[in-house]
Amino acid sequence: MEIIHISAECYPAAKVGGLADVVGALPKYQNKIGHIAKVVVPAYDTKFIRESEFEVTYDAWSNYGNHHFQYRILKEKTNKLGFDLYLVHIQGLTDRPNVYGYEDDTERFVAFQIATLDWIAQWEHRPDVIHCHDHHTGLVPFMVASCLKYQSISKVPTVLTIHNAQYQGQFGWNKLYYLPAFDLWKGGLLGWEDAINPLASAIKCAWRVTTVSPSYLEEMMGNARGLESLLRQERWKSVGILNGIDSEVWNPETDPMLKKGYNLKTVESGKAANKKALCDVFQLDSSKPLFTFIGRLVDEKGADLLPDIFYSALHQHGDNINILVLGSGDSWVEGRLNQIKDYHSRNYNAYIGYNEQVSHEIYAGADFLLMPSRVEPCGLNQLYALRYGTVPIVRRVGGLKDTVVDIGDGGFGICHDQTSVWDVTHAINRAVELYTDKKAFKAVRKTMMKIDHSWDKAATNYIELYQILKQA
């Protein structure tokens, strides 16, 4: 089968969050099992794109409404990602350093989707499936099915994967003219709550809807920022498929970003060496348990409570624990996290920003990873932590509930039920107790590192889903 993945992100070409990791790994594993998976993303001005070799495979003009633009389809020459990577270059729209955050994001992603479909529609053959990821590509299922200029591909099955239903890409009906011509009676397929809603439209129009974990699919029925009734209505065509991780990129034995590689047999010495190197950089004591948080500093991740959680834990445990944060987001949270350094400089530090190298070093060097999320569709951080022998401390929600079993239930992680200062602090107390029981702590580490969370199973599940659609 030939599968075309369309996305706003793809690691390592452009990454903001877990979406990039998924789109950067799933196609590679689909190719490994004998299929042809390709990825199409905007041509941002990122380091990876600047330093890679691309060739122009298509050059044309298109428009959104009365805005005409030239676009080029660029193909990465060396196949170094394990799949064909295509970029859509639109001067002045896609060629910017950031993926999101511009006032004209609506125009940027509408143009990207139109250019992508224009290109695919003129192929001499038809792909077997067009797989869209999140709201940035949410107009694709509607346009494929309803826009007159895409009649040649109107029978190609479309699949939507919802990585996070909290972000939906709404924009006003005054921009309806951006879309290529279609029968106006179909306009209802675009709207939700008095706006054009790309995610809602994709849920209505895609042949199948998937989410990144079974639990998140069920949770969305009651918490999807206004889309609950729509998701319940479309439940018949929806399925939760748990994300995996790229076990080649995330391999502590071969990871080039680590001070010392390690495996199941050498985990104790390997973790110790990486912890020492990490603590030396951030001026912490490597003899103490190291708690970490990696991610976006937003309410969805429970980050607004992190300063109070850390103050509480440091008050209870004094100099007997270390805490290290890597992340960026809400400026108020960033400021409060930085302030903690003034009071606990010997056993607390924060790196405000994002650094891929440092994230790998933290997974390898830390003892515990905090994920007190309010919403977590799947979560990849806990899977990276397990792979690197770092005990995840998670709230029982979404994919965290599907992937982490509490040590009290014979498992390998520490779970709590609420995103609250008390619950997370109590979980940290349990972690300190585990850390002091060296025999139990070593056993948990070895159990974690034996778990297979690679993409093999998920890639097969997606192929089986596509095959059902081809037979429909």
ZATOR-574804 format. One record per residue (C-alpha): residue in one letter; x, y, z. Coordinates in steps of 0.05 Angstrom, whole numbers, padded with zeros to 5 digits, always signed. Layout:
N
AXYZ ...
***
This chain:
472
M+00000+00000+00000 E+00021+00072-00011 I+00005+00117+00048 I+00012+00192+00048 H+00019+00224+00117 I+00004+00298+00118 S+00025+00335+00181 A+00049+00402+00209 E+00106+00368+00245 C+00155+00311+00232 Y+00218+00297+00273 P+00272+00316+00260 A+00250+00365+00205 A+00204+00405+00251 K+00185+00390+00323 V+00141+00424+00375 G+00114+00363+00411 G+00095+00290+00407 L+00061+00298+00340 A+00130+00305+00308 D+00156+00241+00341 V+00096+00201+00316 V+00100+00226+00244 G+00175+00216+00245 A+00170+00143+00266 L+00104+00111+00243 P+00120+00116+00168 K+00188+00085+00178 Y+00158+00025+00212 Q+00103+00019+00160 N+00158+00017+00107 K+00194-00037+00146 I+00134-00083+00141 G+00131-00077+00066 H+00090-00015+00050 I+00106+00053+00020 A+00094+00109+00070 K+00111+00181+00053 V+00107+00245+00094 V+00088+00315+00071 V+00102+00375+00116 P+00112+00450+00105 A+00182+00473+00087 Y+00200+00511+00150 D+00265+00548+00162 T+00294+00497+00211 K+00364+00472+00222 F+00349+00403+00195 I+00318+00429+00132 R+00373+00480+00120 E+00427+00426+00128 S+00393+00371+00086 E+00393+00361+00011 F+00329+00369-00027 E+00309+00367-00100 V+00250+00402-00132 T+00200+00350-00156 Y+00142+00396-00174 D+00132+00470-00184 A+00064+00504-00194 W+00017+00560-00176 S-00046+00555-00134 N-00091+00600-00093 Y-00132+00605-00030 G-00189+00651-00050 N-00161+00709-00088 H-00092+00700-00058 H-00047+00669-00110 F+00019+00635-00091 Q+00074+00594-00122 Y+00093+00529-00087 R+00147+00479-00096 I+00149+00406-00074 L+00218+00388-00048 K+00240+00316-00036 E+00295+00298+00013 K+00349+00263-00029 T+00380+00211+00017 N+00320+00178+00050 K+00357+00185+00116 L+00292+00184+00156 G+00273+00116+00130 F+00217+00144+00086 D+00207+00195+00031 L+00201+00264+00062 Y+00168+00318+00020 L+00166+00392+00037 V+00116+00443+00011 H+00153+00509+00002 I+00110+00571-00004 Q+00151+00634+00000 G+00128+00680+00056 L+00082+00628+00087 T+00117+00563+00103 D+00189+00587+00103 R+00190+00612+00175 P+00230+00587+00235 N+00171+00570+00279 V+00118+00518+00265 Y+00061+00556+00299 G+00047+00622+00333 Y+00036+00670+00274 E-00025+00713+00264 D-00035+00683+00195 D-00030+00610+00216 T-00098+00598+00185 E-00074+00622+00118 R-00008+00585+00124 F-00040+00517+00136 V-00098+00526+00088 A-00047+00542+00033 F-00005+00482+00054 Q-00064+00435+00049 I-00087+00462-00018 A-00017+00458-00048 T-00009+00386-00022 L-00075+00363-00053 D-00062+00401-00118 W+00003+00362-00124 I-00027+00294-00106 A-00087+00305-00153 Q-00042+00311-00214 W-00005+00245-00201 E-00014+00192-00254 H-00032+00141-00200 R-00072+00146-00135 P-00046+00134-00065 D-00082+00080-00026 V-00093+00124+00036 I-00085+00197+00056 H-00071+00199+00131 C-00081+00267+00164 H-00055+00288+00232 D-00091+00338+00277 H-00128+00401+00257 H-00072+00431+00215 T-00091+00381+00161 G-00164+00375+00182 L-00192+00407+00118 V-00161+00353+00074 P-00217+00300+00083 F-00270+00351+00065 M-00232+00378+00005 V-00216+00309-00022 A-00289+00289-00017 S-00324+00354-00037 C-00280+00403-00076 L-00290+00399-00151 K-00217+00406-00168 Y-00201+00342-00130 Q-00250+00296-00163 S-00193+00253-00188 I-00176+00232-00117 S-00245+00236-00086 K-00248+00161-00076 V-00182+00157-00038 P-00196+00138+00035 T-00177+00190+00086 V-00158+00176+00158 L-00153+00227+00214 T-00110+00217+00276 I-00127+00262+00334 H-00065+00275+00375 N-00097+00328+00418 A-00170+00349+00412 Q-00159+00412+00454 Y-00131+00447+00392 Q-00181+00452+00335 G-00159+00509+00288 Q-00225+00547+00285 F-00233+00607+00240 G-00290+00651+00216 W-00339+00638+00160 N-00313+00702+00127 K-00254+00659+00104 L-00297+00605+00072 Y-00275+00632+00004 Y-00205+00607+00017 L-00227+00537-00001 P-00231+00512-00072 A-00301+00510-00103 F-00350+00460-00075 D-00426+00450-00073 L-00447+00499-00019 W-00499+00452+00009 K-00440+00413+00037 G-00416+00472+00077 G-00446+00443+00141 L-00390+00392+00140 L-00341+00448+00155 G-00375+00481+00214 W-00382+00472+00288 E-00409+00523+00338 D-00413+00582+00290 A-00343+00574+00260 I-00305+00534+00209 N-00273+00480+00252 P-00220+00439+00216 L-00217+00385+00269 A-00293+00377+00271 S-00295+00376+00195 A-00243+00321+00193 I-00282+00280+00245 K-00344+00286+00201 C-00310+00273+00134 A-00253+00224+00146 W-00268+00152+00131 R-00238+00132+00198 V-00218+00171+00260 T-00163+00146+00306 T-00135+00171+00372 V-00067+00158+00401 S-00091+00113+00458 P-00154+00073+00474 S-00166+00110+00539 Y-00162+00178+00506 L-00215+00158+00456 E-00263+00144+00513 E-00243+00207+00552 M-00257+00251+00491 M-00330+00231+00494 G-00335+00273+00556 N-00278+00323+00548 A-00260+00348+00479 R-00270+00423+00484 G-00339+00424+00454 L-00334+00365+00406 E-00361+00313+00454 S-00428+00302+00420 L-00396+00299+00351 L-00346+00247+00375 R-00401+00205+00406 Q-00440+00210+00341 E-00379+00187+00301 R-00357+00134+00352 W-00375+00079+00302 K-00316+00096+00257 S-00266+00112+00312 V-00211+00070+00343 G-00156+00082+00394 I-00087+00057+00373 L-00033+00066+00424 N+00029+00104+00400 G+00097+00072+00401 I+00167+00101+00403 D+00223+00097+00353 S+00267+00046+00388 E+00325+00062+00342 V+00326+00136+00361 W+00309+00122+00434 N+00359+00068+00451 P+00402+00080+00512 E+00455+00031+00487 T+00468+00068+00422 D+00443+00139+00437 P+00499+00185+00413 M+00474+00241+00459 L+00492+00204+00523 K+00555+00207+00565 K+00555+00131+00569 G+00511+00080+00533 Y+00479+00024+00572 N+00433-00035+00566 L+00394-00081+00613 K+00457-00113+00640 T+00495-00048+00650 V+00438-00002+00670 E+00464+00012+00740 S+00533+00036+00719 G+00505+00070+00657 K+00452+00109+00694 A+00502+00129+00747 A+00551+00156+00696 N+00497+00196+00660 K+00468+00221+00725 K+00537+00245+00747 A+00548+00282+00682 L+00479+00313+00684 C+00485+00335+00756 D+00553+00365+00744 V+00524+00409+00689 F+00465+00432+00731 Q+00504+00436+00797 L+00465+00382+00833 D+00487+00324+00878 S+00485+00258+00841 S+00480+00218+00905 K+00409+00241+00915 P+00346+00218+00878 L+00335+00262+00817 F+00263+00281+00799 T+00251+00314+00731 F+00197+00345+00688 I+00205+00350+00612 G+00153+00384+00570 R+00110+00444+00554 L+00096+00488+00614 V+00021+00493+00603 D-00041+00477+00646 E-00056+00416+00604 K+00009+00385+00630 G-00005+00406+00702 A+00054+00454+00697 D+00017+00510+00733 L+00022+00469+00796 L+00095+00450+00789 P+00124+00508+00829 D+00079+00492+00889 I+00093+00418+00881 F+00167+00430+00882 Y+00164+00477+00941 S+00124+00425+00979 A+00170+00368+00962 L+00233+00408+00978 H+00202+00431+01044 Q+00187+00359+01064 H+00252+00327+01040 G+00301+00385+01049 D+00368+00371+01016 N+00352+00297+01006 I+00324+00304+00936 N+00342+00339+00871 I+00294+00369+00820 L+00309+00388+00748 V+00261+00419+00697 L+00266+00424+00622 G+00211+00461+00586 S+00179+00526+00563 G+00109+00555+00558 D+00069+00600+00604 S+00114+00659+00622 W+00084+00662+00692 V+00102+00589+00705 E+00171+00599+00675 G+00183+00657+00722 R+00161+00619+00784 L+00204+00559+00765 N+00264+00604+00757 Q+00250+00636+00825 I+00258+00570+00861 K+00332+00573+00844 D+00338+00631+00892 Y+00316+00589+00951 H+00340+00518+00933 S+00401+00528+00889 R+00436+00466+00916 N+00383+00417+00897 Y+00340+00449+00843 N+00351+00476+00773 A+00311+00493+00711 Y+00327+00498+00637 I+00274+00543+00607 G+00270+00526+00534 Y+00275+00462+00494 N+00338+00423+00478 E+00335+00354+00446 Q+00405+00336+00471 V+00388+00355+00543 S+00323+00316+00540 H+00361+00252+00523 E+00411+00267+00578 I+00355+00275+00628 Y+00320+00211+00609 A+00386+00174+00618 G+00408+00209+00682 A+00344+00219+00721 D+00313+00171+00771 F+00241+00195+00764 L+00200+00232+00712 L+00139+00272+00733 M+00077+00275+00688 P+00019+00305+00728 S-00022+00317+00665 R-00094+00340+00665 V-00099+00315+00592 E-00051+00266+00560 P-00077+00235+00496 C-00020+00184+00494 G+00043+00213+00523 L+00111+00193+00496 N+00154+00219+00553 Q+00134+00162+00599 L+00153+00112+00544 Y+00221+00144+00534 A+00230+00142+00610 L+00214+00068+00613 R+00262+00054+00556 Y+00318+00091+00594 G+00303+00060+00662 T+00273+00123+00692 V+00211+00111+00735 P+00150+00150+00710 I+00106+00185+00762 V+00040+00196+00725 R-00032+00215+00734 R-00081+00160+00714 V-00107+00193+00651 G-00107+00179+00576 G-00047+00141+00550 L-00012+00146+00617 K-00065+00100+00645 D-00055+00053+00586 T+00021+00048+00593 V+00041+00055+00666 V+00022+00005+00721 D+00032+00025+00793 I+00085-00012+00835 G+00030-00025+00886 D-00006-00066+00833 G+00056-00105+00815 G+00077-00055+00763 F+00136-00009+00748 G+00112+00063+00758 I+00080+00108+00809 C+00009+00131+00794 H-00038+00182+00825 D-00110+00201+00811 Q-00112+00277+00813 T-00072+00335+00785 S-00063+00367+00853 V-00005+00389+00896 W-00023+00339+00950 D-00029+00279+00903 V+00035+00293+00866 T+00074+00307+00930 H+00048+00242+00959 A+00072+00206+00896 I+00141+00238+00904 N+00142+00212+00976 R+00128+00142+00951 A+00184+00150+00900 V+00233+00170+00954 E+00214+00107+00993 L+00225+00065+00930 Y+00293+00098+00918 T+00317+00080+00988 D+00299+00006+00976 K+00356-00007+00929 K+00337-00079+00914 A+00265-00060+00895 F+00289+00000+00856 K+00337-00042+00814 A+00282-00093+00801 V+00234-00040+00777 R+00286-00011+00730 K+00299-00079+00698 T+00225-00092+00690 M+00214-00025+00655 M+00271-00034+00607 K+00244-00102+00584 I+00178-00072+00559 D+00171-00066+00484 H+00138-00001+00464 S+00165+00002+00393 W+00122+00022+00334 D+00118-00049+00307 K+00049-00066+00335 A+00018+00002+00322 A+00044+00004+00250 T+00011-00063+00237 N-00054-00039+00269 Y-00056+00021+00223 I-00042-00022+00161 E-00100-00068+00181 L-00145-00006+00187 Y-00124+00019+00118 Q-00137-00049+00087 I-00209-00049+00114 L-00220+00018+00080 K-00191-00006+00014 Q-00241-00064+00015 A-00300-00018+00030 
***
